[in-house]
Structures are given as C-alpha cells and as structure tokens.
C-alpha cells in the first residue's frame, strides 16, 4: 500500500466531508429515528458504494484523459456549480 497516497486521500476526503450535507442528513436521521447504529451503517454502506463508483470512473477516465485535465475539469465543474448555486440558478 502506498501510505502517502492513502494519507493524502484520507485527509482530502475527511476535510471535504466535514459539515457537508451528508453529515446533516446523518444528524437529522439519527435525531428523527433515534437509531444511530442503523443510520451509521446505512451511511457507511452508501458511502462505500459511492466511493467505489467514483474510483472506477476515475480509473476509466485516466485511460483516456491526462490526470491534469481531469483535475482541471473537476475544479472547473466545482466552480461552475458553486456560481450557479450562488446566483440561485440551480
């Protein structure tokens, strides 16, 4: 295992996910249902599946596109979506 890649990925995902809408859903579901273990298991399973899908998409894209282009496309989409949300267009 490449620990440098592991730690970089862990750190990036950890800080990107802090206080995002996924956590707010988890907080709301746990408060509403009173079943934190079920909410946690559902959240973990969903996140595993989403992560597997995103990793495979990344591998597929890497076969056809340079990593730098993927990074710039991702950053551009992030900015565009942010601007659309800022101006309440989505």
N, CA, C and O atoms as a printed pandas DataFrame, in Angstrom:
     atom_number atom_name residue_name chain_id  residue_number  x_coord  y_coord  z_coord
0              1         N          UNK        A               1    0.840   -1.175    0.000
1              2        CA          UNK        A               1    0.000    0.000    0.000
2              3         C          UNK        A               1    0.883    1.236    0.000
3              4         O          UNK        A               1    1.902    1.286    0.689
4              5         N          UNK        A               2    0.485    2.219   -0.771
5              6        CA          UNK        A               2    1.194    3.494   -0.821
6              7         C          UNK        A               2    0.599    4.405    0.257
7              8         O          UNK        A               2   -0.458    5.005    0.060
8              9         N          UNK        A               3    1.290    4.500    1.396
9             10        CA          UNK        A               3    0.771    5.246    2.537
10            11         C          UNK        A               3    0.672    6.738    2.261
11            12         O          UNK        A               3   -0.191    7.417    2.818
12            13         N          UNK        A               4    1.543    7.249    1.412
13            14        CA          UNK        A               4    1.484    8.671    1.082
14            15         C          UNK        A               4    0.176    8.979    0.358
15            16         O          UNK        A               4   -0.493    9.961    0.681
16            17         N          UNK        A               5   -0.192    8.154   -0.612
17            18        CA          UNK        A               5   -1.450    8.332   -1.344
18            19         C          UNK        A               5   -2.629    8.117   -0.400
19            20         O          UNK        A               5   -3.602    8.870   -0.440
20            21         N          UNK        A               6   -2.547    7.089    0.452
21            22        CA          UNK        A               6   -3.614    6.817    1.404
22            23         C          UNK        A               6   -3.855    8.016    2.316
23            24         O          UNK        A               6   -4.994    8.458    2.470
24            25         N          UNK        A               7   -2.799    8.540    2.915
25            26        CA          UNK        A               7   -2.949    9.666    3.833
26            27         C          UNK        A               7   -3.419   10.933    3.124
27            28         O          UNK        A               7   -4.221   11.685    3.677
28            29         N          UNK        A               8   -2.937   11.176    1.920
29            30        CA          UNK        A               8   -3.385   12.345    1.163
30            31         C          UNK        A               8   -4.873   12.235    0.835
31            32         O          UNK        A               8   -5.616   13.210    0.952
32            33         N          UNK        A               9   -5.304   11.040    0.423
33            34        CA          UNK        A               9   -6.712   10.827    0.107
34            35         C          UNK        A               9   -7.566   10.936    1.360
35            36         O          UNK        A               9   -8.610   11.587    1.345
36            37         N          UNK        A              10   -7.135   10.308    2.437
37            38        CA          UNK        A              10   -7.877   10.377    3.692
38            39         C          UNK        A              10   -8.050   11.824    4.141
39            40         O          UNK        A              10   -9.152   12.242    4.495
40            41         N          UNK        A              11   -6.966   12.581    4.127
41            42        CA          UNK        A              11   -7.022   13.968    4.573
42            43         C          UNK        A              11   -7.943   14.803    3.690
43            44         O          UNK        A              11   -8.747   15.585    4.196
44            45         N          UNK        A              12   -7.831   14.642    2.379
45            46        CA          UNK        A              12   -8.669   15.415    1.459
46            47         C          UNK        A              12  -10.148   15.087    1.650
47            48         O          UNK        A              12  -10.982   15.990    1.726
48            49         N          UNK        A              13  -10.475   13.797    1.727
49            50        CA          UNK        A              13  -11.875   13.400    1.888
50            51         C          UNK        A              13  -12.397   13.807    3.263
51            52         O          UNK        A              13  -13.522   14.292    3.381
52            53         N          UNK        A              14  -11.598   13.614    4.287
53            54        CA          UNK        A              14  -12.026   13.958    5.643
54            55         C          UNK        A              14  -12.414   15.428    5.744
55            56         O          UNK        A              14  -13.489   15.757    6.247
56            57         N          UNK        A              15  -11.546   16.306    5.271
57            58        CA          UNK        A              15  -11.846   17.732    5.383
58            59         C          UNK        A              15  -12.922   18.186    4.392
59            60         O          UNK        A              15  -13.665   19.124    4.679
60            61         N          UNK        A              16  -13.012   17.537    3.240
61            62        CA          UNK        A              16  -14.064   17.893    2.281
62            63         C          UNK        A              16  -15.437   17.495    2.799
63            64         O          UNK        A              16  -16.432   18.144    2.476
64            65         N          UNK        A              17  -15.501   16.451    3.589
65            66        CA          UNK        A              17  -16.791   15.956    4.073
66            67         C          UNK        A              17  -17.232   16.587    5.387
67            68         O          UNK        A              17  -18.373   16.391    5.805
68            69         N          UNK        A              18  -16.360   17.334    6.044
69            70        CA          UNK        A              18  -16.750   17.956    7.309
70            71         C          UNK        A              18  -17.896   18.929    7.088
71            72         O          UNK        A              18  -17.820   19.816    6.237
72            73         N          UNK        A              19  -18.946   18.756    7.856
73            74        CA          UNK        A              19  -20.112   19.652    7.860
74            75         C          UNK        A              19  -20.745   19.831    6.483
75            76         O          UNK        A              19  -21.220   20.919    6.157
76            77         N          UNK        A              20  -20.754   18.783    5.681
77            78        CA          UNK        A              20  -21.429   18.884    4.391
78            79         C          UNK        A              20  -22.850   18.350    4.536
79            80         O          UNK        A              20  -23.264   17.945    5.622
80            81         N          UNK        A              21  -23.586   18.355    3.441
81            82        CA          UNK        A              21  -24.994   17.940    3.503
82            83         C          UNK        A              21  -25.156   16.488    3.907
83            84         O          UNK        A              21  -26.177   16.128    4.492
84            85         N          UNK        A              22  -24.180   15.646    3.612
85            86        CA          UNK        A              22  -24.266   14.240    4.010
86            87         C          UNK        A              22  -24.270   14.115    5.529
87            88         O          UNK        A              22  -25.032   13.328    6.090
88            89         N          UNK        A              23  -23.433   14.877    6.181
89            90        CA          UNK        A              23  -23.415   14.841    7.639
90            91         C          UNK        A              23  -24.708   15.398    8.213
91            92         O          UNK        A              23  -25.213   14.893    9.216
92            93         N          UNK        A              24  -25.240   16.425    7.590
93            94        CA          UNK        A              24  -26.504   16.987    8.068
94            95         C          UNK        A              24  -27.635   15.969    7.938
95            96         O          UNK        A              24  -28.504   15.897    8.807
96            97         N          UNK        A              25  -27.630   15.184    6.866
97            98        CA          UNK        A              25  -28.622   14.118    6.706
98            99         C          UNK        A              25  -28.457   13.088    7.822
99           100         O          UNK        A              25  -29.441   12.654    8.420
100          101         N          UNK        A              26  -27.226   12.701    8.099
101          102        CA          UNK        A              26  -26.974   11.737    9.171
102          103         C          UNK        A              26  -27.441   12.251   10.522
103          104         O          UNK        A              26  -28.048   11.515   11.300
104          105         N          UNK        A              27  -27.159   13.508   10.795
105          106        CA          UNK        A              27  -27.595   14.116   12.060
106          107         C          UNK        A              27  -29.119   14.105   12.143
107          108         O          UNK        A              27  -29.700   13.733   13.163
108          109         N          UNK        A              28  -29.749   14.521   11.051
109          110        CA          UNK        A              28  -31.212   14.569   11.029
110          111         C          UNK        A              28  -31.843   13.194   11.165
111          112         O          UNK        A              28  -32.810   13.021   11.907
112          113         N          UNK        A              29  -31.296   12.211   10.448
113          114        CA          UNK        A              29  -31.851   10.858   10.518
114          115         C          UNK        A              29  -31.668   10.255   11.907
115          116         O          UNK        A              29  -32.582    9.616   12.428
116          117         N          UNK        A              30  -30.511   10.448   12.504
117          118        CA          UNK        A              30  -30.263    9.909   13.843
118          119         C          UNK        A              30  -31.188   10.569   14.862
119          120         O          UNK        A              30  -31.717    9.903   15.752
120          121         N          UNK        A              31  -31.380   11.881   14.726
121          122        CA          UNK        A              31  -32.266   12.588   15.651
122          123         C          UNK        A              31  -33.719   12.148   15.465
123          124         O          UNK        A              31  -34.448   11.964   16.440
124          125         N          UNK        A              32  -34.131   11.981   14.218
125          126        CA          UNK        A              32  -35.525   11.622   13.913
126          127         C          UNK        A              32  -35.851   10.189   14.332
127          128         O          UNK        A              32  -36.903    9.931   14.919
128          129         N          UNK        A              33  -34.949    9.265   14.029
129          130        CA          UNK        A              33  -35.237    7.850   14.272
130          131         C          UNK        A              33  -34.806    7.373   15.652
131          132         O          UNK        A              33  -35.381    6.426   16.189
132          133         N          UNK        A              34  -33.807    8.016   16.224
133          134        CA          UNK        A              34  -33.269    7.550   17.497
134          135         C          UNK        A              34  -32.504    6.241   17.365
135          136         O          UNK        A              34  -32.293    5.540   18.354
136          137         N          UNK        A              35  -32.090    5.910   16.149
137          138        CA          UNK        A              35  -31.366    4.657   15.889
138          139         C          UNK        A              35  -30.025    4.968   15.228
139          140         O          UNK        A              35  -29.861    4.770   14.024
140          141         N          UNK        A              36  -29.067    5.455   16.018
141          142        CA          UNK        A              36  -27.797    5.897   15.446
142          143         C          UNK        A              36  -26.994    4.793   14.766
143          144         O          UNK        A              36  -26.299    5.059   13.784
144          145         N          UNK        A              37  -27.074    3.561   15.266
145          146        CA          UNK        A              37  -26.300    2.473   14.654
146          147         C          UNK        A              37  -26.827    2.175   13.252
147          148         O          UNK        A              37  -26.045    1.977   12.323
148          149         N          UNK        A              38  -28.148    2.143   13.098
149          150        CA          UNK        A              38  -28.741    1.906   11.775
150          151         C          UNK        A              38  -28.404    3.039   10.813
151          152         O          UNK        A              38  -28.111    2.797    9.642
152          153         N          UNK        A              39  -28.446    4.268   11.303
153          154        CA          UNK        A              39  -28.103    5.423   10.467
154          155         C          UNK        A              39  -26.636    5.347   10.065
155          156         O          UNK        A              39  -26.288    5.592    8.910
156          157         N          UNK        A              40  -25.781    5.006   11.023
157          158        CA          UNK        A              40  -24.350    4.895   10.729
158          159         C          UNK        A              40  -24.077    3.809    9.688
159          160         O          UNK        A              40  -23.331    4.032    8.735
160          161         N          UNK        A              41  -24.682    2.637    9.876
161          162        CA          UNK        A              41  -24.466    1.545    8.923
162          163         C          UNK        A              41  -24.981    1.909    7.531
163          164         O          UNK        A              41  -24.321    1.624    6.532
164          165         N          UNK        A              42  -26.152    2.536    7.461
165          166        CA          UNK        A              42  -26.682    2.966    6.164
166          167         C          UNK        A              42  -25.776    3.979    5.501
167          168         O          UNK        A              42  -25.544    3.912    4.294
168          169         N          UNK        A              43  -25.260    4.923    6.284
169          170        CA          UNK        A              43  -24.367    5.947    5.753
170          171         C          UNK        A              43  -23.057    5.348    5.250
171          172         O          UNK        A              43  -22.579    5.692    4.169
172          173         N          UNK        A              44  -22.485    4.453    6.044
173          174        CA          UNK        A              44  -21.215    3.829    5.669
174          175         C          UNK        A              44  -21.380    3.000    4.392
175          176         O          UNK        A              44  -20.555    3.085    3.483
176          177         N          UNK        A              45  -22.440    2.206    4.329
177          178        CA          UNK        A              45  -22.672    1.377    3.134
178          179         C          UNK        A              45  -22.866    2.245    1.892
179          180         O          UNK        A              45  -22.313    1.949    0.833
180          181         N          UNK        A              46  -23.649    3.314    2.020
181          182        CA          UNK        A              46  -23.869    4.210    0.884
182          183         C          UNK        A              46  -22.562    4.869    0.454
183          184         O          UNK        A              46  -22.284    4.983   -0.740
184          185         N          UNK        A              47  -21.767    5.299    1.419
185          186        CA          UNK        A              47  -20.515    5.975    1.077
186          187         C          UNK        A              47  -19.525    5.011    0.428
187          188         O          UNK        A              47  -18.775    5.398   -0.469
188          189         N          UNK        A              48  -19.521    3.777    0.874
189          190        CA          UNK        A              48  -18.647    2.779    0.253
190          191         C          UNK        A              48  -19.006    2.621   -1.224
191          192         O          UNK        A              48  -18.128    2.633   -2.087
192          193         N          UNK        A              49  -20.294    2.475   -1.507
193          194        CA          UNK        A              49  -20.733    2.281   -2.892
194          195         C          UNK        A              49  -20.406    3.502   -3.745
195          196         O          UNK        A              49  -19.911    3.362   -4.863
196          197         N          UNK        A              50  -20.680    4.695   -3.227
197          198        CA          UNK        A              50  -20.383    5.927   -3.971
198          199         C          UNK        A              50  -18.884    6.039   -4.240
199          200         O          UNK        A              50  -18.469    6.437   -5.328
200          201         N          UNK        A              51  -18.081    5.688   -3.249
201          202        CA          UNK        A              51  -16.629    5.772   -3.410
202          203         C          UNK        A              51  -16.128    4.762   -4.437
203          204         O          UNK        A              51  -15.276    5.096   -5.261
204          205         N          UNK        A              52  -16.637    3.544   -4.404
205          206        CA          UNK        A              52  -16.239    2.531   -5.385
206          207         C          UNK        A              52  -16.577    3.012   -6.795
207          208         O          UNK        A              52  -15.761    2.893   -7.709
208          209         N          UNK        A              53  -17.777    3.553   -6.966
209          210        CA          UNK        A              53  -18.180    4.060   -8.282
210          211         C          UNK        A              53  -17.256    5.184   -8.730
211          212         O          UNK        A              53  -16.826    5.205   -9.884
212          213         N          UNK        A              54  -16.942    6.122   -7.834
213          214        CA          UNK        A              54  -16.097    7.249   -8.226
214          215         C          UNK        A              54  -14.671    6.807   -8.548
215          216         O          UNK        A              54  -14.044    7.355   -9.454
216          217         N          UNK        A              55  -14.155    5.822   -7.814
217          218        CA          UNK        A              55  -12.803    5.325   -8.092
218          219         C          UNK        A              55  -12.760    4.649   -9.464
219          220         O          UNK        A              55  -11.818    4.861  -10.226
220          221         N          UNK        A              56  -13.769    3.840   -9.783
221          222        CA          UNK        A              56  -13.802    3.192  -11.094
222          223         C          UNK        A              56  -13.968    4.199  -12.223
223          224         O          UNK        A              56  -13.371    4.039  -13.288
224          225         N          UNK        A              57  -14.770    5.231  -12.001
225          226        CA          UNK        A              57  -14.898    6.287  -13.015
226          227         C          UNK        A              57  -13.554    6.983  -13.210
227          228         O          UNK        A              57  -13.160    7.278  -14.338
228          229         N          UNK        A              58  -12.847    7.245  -12.097
229          230        CA          UNK        A              58  -11.517    7.852  -12.194
230          231         C          UNK        A              58  -10.541    6.982  -12.967
231          232         O          UNK        A              58   -9.775    7.483  -13.790
232          233         N          UNK        A              59  -10.566    5.680  -12.706
233          234        CA          UNK        A              59   -9.688    4.759  -13.445
234          235         C          UNK        A              59  -10.028    4.749  -14.930
235          236         O          UNK        A              59   -9.134    4.746  -15.777
236          237         N          UNK        A              60  -11.320    4.742  -15.244
237          238        CA          UNK        A              60  -11.748    4.747  -16.639
238          239         C          UNK        A              60  -11.334    6.043  -17.335
239          240         O          UNK        A              60  -10.843    6.025  -18.463
240          241         N          UNK        A              61  -11.539    7.164  -16.645
241          242        CA          UNK        A              61  -11.159    8.452  -17.234
242          243         C          UNK        A              61   -9.657    8.540  -17.450
243          244         O          UNK        A              61   -9.201    9.124  -18.433
244          245         N          UNK        A              62   -8.885    7.960  -16.532
245          246        CA          UNK        A              62   -7.423    8.020  -16.634
246          247         C          UNK        A              62   -6.904    7.278  -17.861
247          248         O          UNK        A              62   -5.802    7.561  -18.332
248          249         N          UNK        A              63   -7.675    6.342  -18.378
249          250        CA          UNK        A              63   -7.255    5.635  -19.590
250          251         C          UNK        A              63   -7.329    6.521  -20.825
251          252         O          UNK        A              63   -6.608    6.304  -21.798
252          253         N          UNK        A              64   -8.205    7.520  -20.781
253          254        CA          UNK        A              64   -8.441    8.350  -21.957
254          255         C          UNK        A              64   -7.985    9.804  -21.795
255          256         O          UNK        A              64   -7.765   10.498  -22.788
256          257         N          UNK        A              65   -7.847   10.258  -20.565
257          258        CA          UNK        A              65   -7.500   11.658  -20.310
258          259         C          UNK        A              65   -6.285   11.736  -19.388
259          260         O          UNK        A              65   -6.050   10.847  -18.570
260          261         N          UNK        A              66   -5.527   12.808  -19.534
261          262        CA          UNK        A              66   -4.396   13.038  -18.647
262          263         C          UNK        A              66   -4.915   13.442  -17.265
263          264         O          UNK        A              66   -5.939   14.119  -17.169
264          265         N          UNK        A              67   -4.223   13.037  -16.193
265          266        CA          UNK        A              67   -4.665   13.394  -14.841
266          267         C          UNK        A              67   -4.821   14.903  -14.629
267          268         O          UNK        A              67   -5.716   15.339  -13.906
268          269         N          UNK        A              68   -3.959   15.692  -15.255
269          270        CA          UNK        A              68   -4.058   17.146  -15.111
270          271         C          UNK        A              68   -5.376   17.661  -15.685
271          272         O          UNK        A              68   -6.006   18.545  -15.105
272          273         N          UNK        A              69   -5.791   17.106  -16.822
273          274        CA          UNK        A              69   -7.042   17.515  -17.442
274          275         C          UNK        A              69   -8.223   17.132  -16.548
275          276         O          UNK        A              69   -9.165   17.911  -16.400
276          277         N          UNK        A              70   -8.177   15.952  -15.960
277          278        CA          UNK        A              70   -9.244   15.522  -15.051
278          279         C          UNK        A              70   -9.323   16.476  -13.862
279          280         O          UNK        A              70  -10.416   16.860  -13.445
280          281         N          UNK        A              71   -8.168   16.858  -13.318
281          282        CA          UNK        A              71   -8.143   17.784  -12.176
282          283         C          UNK        A              71   -8.724   19.124  -12.552
283          284         O          UNK        A              71   -9.512   19.685  -11.792
284          285         N          UNK        A              72   -8.353   19.661  -13.719
285          286        CA          UNK        A              72   -8.884   20.960  -14.157
286          287         C          UNK        A              72  -10.375   20.884  -14.465
287          288         O          UNK        A              72  -11.115   21.822  -14.167
288          289         N          UNK        A              73  -10.821   19.787  -15.056
289          290        CA          UNK        A              73  -12.249   19.618  -15.324
290          291         C          UNK        A              73  -13.037   19.558  -14.020
291          292         O          UNK        A              73  -14.089   20.186  -13.896
292          293         N          UNK        A              74  -12.530   18.807  -13.055
293          294        CA          UNK        A              74  -13.197   18.710  -11.755
294          295         C          UNK        A              74  -13.267   20.054  -11.048
295          296         O          UNK        A              74  -14.311   20.428  -10.514
296          297         N          UNK        A              75  -12.166   20.771  -11.047
297          298        CA          UNK        A              75  -12.144   22.090  -10.410
298          299         C          UNK        A              75  -13.078   23.056  -11.124
299          300         O          UNK        A              75  -13.773   23.841  -10.478
300          301         N          UNK        A              76  -13.099   23.003  -12.443
301          302        CA          UNK        A              76  -13.982   23.893  -13.212
302          303         C          UNK        A              76  -15.445   23.600  -12.931
303          304         O          UNK        A              76  -16.245   24.516  -12.745
304          305         N          UNK        A              77  -15.793   22.318  -12.901
305          306        CA          UNK        A              77  -17.182   21.958  -12.590
306          307         C          UNK        A              77  -17.567   22.401  -11.184
307          308         O          UNK        A              77  -18.687   22.861  -10.961
308          309         N          UNK        A              78  -16.650   22.266  -10.241
309          310        CA          UNK        A              78  -16.900   22.695   -8.869
310          311         C          UNK        A              78  -17.195   24.198   -8.823
311          312         O          UNK        A              78  -18.141   24.627   -8.162
312          313         N          UNK        A              79  -16.389   24.989   -9.521
313          314        CA          UNK        A              79  -16.583   26.443   -9.545
314          315         C          UNK        A              79  -17.894   26.797  -10.249
315          316         O          UNK        A              79  -18.646   27.644   -9.766
316          317         N          UNK        A              80  -18.172   26.155  -11.382
317          318        CA          UNK        A              80  -19.404   26.446  -12.132
318          319         C          UNK        A              80  -20.638   26.125  -11.284
319          320         O          UNK        A              80  -21.571   26.925  -11.216
320          321         N          UNK        A              81  -20.641   24.966  -10.645
321          322        CA          UNK        A              81  -21.786   24.599   -9.809
322          323         C          UNK        A              81  -21.923   25.576   -8.647
323          324         O          UNK        A              81  -23.037   25.961   -8.291
324          325         N          UNK        A              82  -20.804   25.978   -8.053
325          326        CA          UNK        A              82  -20.839   26.957   -6.970
326          327         C          UNK        A              82  -21.425   28.282   -7.421
327          328         O          UNK        A              82  -22.230   28.881   -6.709
328          329         N          UNK        A              83  -21.026   28.745   -8.602
329          330        CA          UNK        A              83  -21.568   30.000   -9.124
330          331         C          UNK        A              83  -23.061   29.874   -9.429
331          332         O          UNK        A              83  -23.835   30.787   -9.140
332          333         N          UNK        A              84  -23.459   28.757  -10.005
333          334        CA          UNK        A              84  -24.878   28.542  -10.282
334          335         C          UNK        A              84  -25.700   28.536   -8.990
335          336         O          UNK        A              84  -26.807   29.074   -8.948
336          337         N          UNK        A              85  -25.154   27.928   -7.949
337          338        CA          UNK        A              85  -25.846   27.924   -6.672
338          339         C          UNK        A              85  -25.865   29.317   -6.046
339          340         O          UNK        A              85  -26.861   29.719   -5.445
340          341         N          UNK        A              86  -24.767   30.046   -6.187
341          342        CA          UNK        A              86  -24.679   31.397   -5.641
342          343         C          UNK        A              86  -25.742   32.303   -6.244
343          344         O          UNK        A              86  -26.369   33.094   -5.541
344          345         N          UNK        A              87  -25.938   32.179   -7.553
345          346        CA          UNK        A              87  -26.915   33.008   -8.242
346          347         C          UNK        A              87  -28.289   32.355   -8.315
347          348         O          UNK        A              87  -29.165   32.811   -9.050
348          349         N          UNK        A              88  -28.469   31.278   -7.543
349          350        CA          UNK        A              88  -29.749   30.582   -7.415
350          351         C          UNK        A              88  -30.309   30.122   -8.750
351          352         O          UNK        A              88  -31.514   30.205   -8.989
352          353         N          UNK        A              89  -29.430   29.636   -9.619
353          354        CA          UNK        A              89  -29.853   29.109  -10.905
354          355         C          UNK        A              89  -30.066   27.595  -10.837
355          356         O          UNK        A              89  -30.649   27.003  -11.745
356          357         N          UNK        A              90  -29.595   26.984   -9.769
357          358        CA          UNK        A              90  -29.894   25.560   -9.535
358          359         C          UNK        A              90  -30.217   25.368   -8.071
359          360         O          UNK        A              90  -30.500   24.250   -7.643
